[in-house]
Amino acid sequence: TKLSKTEKFLNALLRGNSVSWSEAQKSFGLKSPRATVDDLRSEGYMIYVNKSTSGTSYRIGTPTKEIIAAGINSVYGSVYA
């Protein structure tokens, strides 16, 4: 089966690669890498943006305690103990 552009991009991130904005457009054929990252985040992937003088790149990581707490807080409506 043929992988979609999003799946190829996600696989690169899951392998531990940092993918630049231009690489996401050229290598993976994404018209809007930001929209793809937003979609993957809504699926539960923790994708971080690194901005530098050389441009924007994306990497996958683990959520911080604060992010987990905010998620639990939004589901339960109060601080979960």
C-alpha positions as CSV (number, residue, x, y, z in Angstrom):
1,T,0.0,0.0,0.0
2,K,1.1,3.5,-0.7
3,L,1.7,5.9,2.2
4,S,0.1,9.3,2.2
5,K,2.2,12.5,2.4
6,T,1.1,12.9,6.0
7,E,2.1,9.4,6.9
8,K,5.5,9.8,5.4
9,F,6.0,13.1,7.3
10,L,4.9,11.4,10.5
11,N,7.2,8.4,10.0
12,A,10.2,10.8,9.6
13,L,9.3,12.5,12.9
14,L,8.7,9.2,14.7
15,R,12.2,8.0,13.6
16,G,13.6,10.9,15.5
17,N,14.3,13.2,12.6
18,S,13.9,16.9,12.7
19,V,12.1,18.0,9.6
20,S,12.5,21.6,8.3
21,W,9.6,23.6,6.8
22,S,11.1,23.5,3.3
23,E,12.0,19.8,3.6
24,A,8.3,19.1,4.5
25,Q,7.2,20.9,1.4
26,K,9.9,19.5,-1.0
27,S,10.5,16.0,0.2
28,F,7.0,15.1,1.5
29,G,5.0,17.3,-0.9
30,L,3.1,19.1,1.8
31,K,1.5,22.4,0.7
32,S,1.0,23.6,4.2
33,P,3.3,21.9,6.8
34,R,1.6,23.9,9.6
35,A,-1.8,22.5,8.7
36,T,-0.5,19.0,8.7
37,V,1.2,19.5,12.1
38,D,-2.1,20.9,13.5
39,D,-3.9,17.8,12.2
40,L,-1.4,15.5,13.8
41,R,-1.5,17.4,17.0
42,S,-5.3,17.0,17.1
43,E,-4.7,13.2,16.7
44,G,-2.6,13.3,19.9
45,Y,1.0,13.6,18.6
46,M,3.2,16.0,20.5
47,I,5.0,17.9,17.7
48,Y,7.2,20.8,18.7
49,V,8.2,23.7,16.5
50,N,11.8,24.9,16.6
51,K,12.4,28.4,15.1
52,S,15.9,29.6,14.4
53,T,17.6,32.0,12.1
54,S,17.9,29.2,9.5
55,G,14.2,28.6,9.5
56,T,11.4,26.5,11.1
57,S,11.7,22.8,11.9
58,Y,9.5,20.2,13.5
59,R,10.2,17.4,15.9
60,I,8.2,14.9,17.9
61,G,8.6,14.7,21.6
62,T,7.0,13.8,24.9
63,P,4.5,16.2,26.6
64,T,5.5,18.1,29.7
65,K,3.7,17.6,33.0
66,E,1.9,21.0,32.4
67,I,0.5,19.9,29.1
68,I,-0.8,16.6,30.6
69,A,-2.3,18.5,33.5
70,A,-4.0,20.9,31.1
71,G,-5.5,18.0,29.2
72,I,-6.8,16.3,32.3
73,N,-8.1,19.6,33.5
74,S,-10.0,20.2,30.3
75,V,-11.6,16.7,30.4
76,Y,-12.5,16.7,34.0
77,G,-13.2,20.4,34.5
78,S,-11.0,20.7,37.6
79,V,-7.6,19.8,38.9
80,Y,-7.4,16.0,39.0
81,A,-5.9,14.6,42.2
